[in-house]
Amino acid sequence: AEAGAGARGSDGAGPGPGARLGGSMPSVRVSSSATSASARLSANASLSTAPSHPAAAATTSTLSPPPNTGPSGSEQSVFHAIAASIEEDSSMAAVYEHLGISCMHVNEHAVATEIFLQLLHVHTQFPTADSPRDMQRLCARLGELYALQHEYDHAAEYYKRSLSLGGSGLPRRANVESLCKLGQVQERLGHYTDAMCTYEQALTIARSMHDPAEGTAALASTYEHISQALSAQRLYDQAAKYHRAALALRYGIGDPMHATGLSCAQREV
């Protein structure tokens, strides 16, 4: 997906971080495997403790869920059923995640958010060797979902968590994309100085890529985000410089080296 798709996506508003799967789930068209996953949800499912992995436990111990995101009351049945289903068959985690993605595609953002929150909570409570990687991906999806629902504070929080969980194991291009999405959310919050610092981090990573094609694409994408952010601050001359640099990288028009020297300290508005 193109960098920044999360923050500049659909305008459809949805409930905030406290949203839950109250009542019946909205009807969505999903694959047969996803439908099977939903059928396996049972309020009476038993829950036993999954073996933990030391490295995963160390990572998840620093990632406590934000307020009101853990299951409580009647929602325990959903959490228990998902956890029990994943314990019985670990591949079910991917099935539930694909169900959440399907909900995103049909704009059922509240349902998708709930699914990802429950999966994240399962990984937090019962970590495995793959939990840090899976949590990194789930946090990125939650960042995108909260941005789509115009909950930009929570979107920024989850993008930051995704980046912290990904660490050096996250592909560099993916790091650049996540940083650009975070920068867009910071712009929506009016935090332009923070956004420029975030874009500067993305530029640093893009310039250090060993694959020339990937590095060029990452630089061009970041320059485009910087140009848009500068335009939003009415710094049109500087915005044009970065726009020209992006064009030079993508289409060979002009000299991309004119767009160097970004400093987040200069962008206080």
Buried (B, 14 or more C-beta within 10 A) or exposed (E): EEBBBBBBBEEEEBBBBEBBBEEEBEEBEBEEEBBEBBEBBEEEBEBEEBEBBEEBBEBBEEBEBEEEBBBEEEBEBBBBBBBBBBBEEEEBBBBBBBBBBBBBEBBBBBBBBBBBBBBBBBBBBBBBEEBBBBBBBBBBBBBBBBBBBBBBEBBBBBBBBBBEBBEEEBEBBBBBBBBBBBBBBBBBBEBBBBBBBBBBBBBEBBEEBEEEEBBBBBBBBBBBBBBBBBBBBEBEEBBBBBBBBBBBBBEEEBEBEEBEEBEBEEBEE
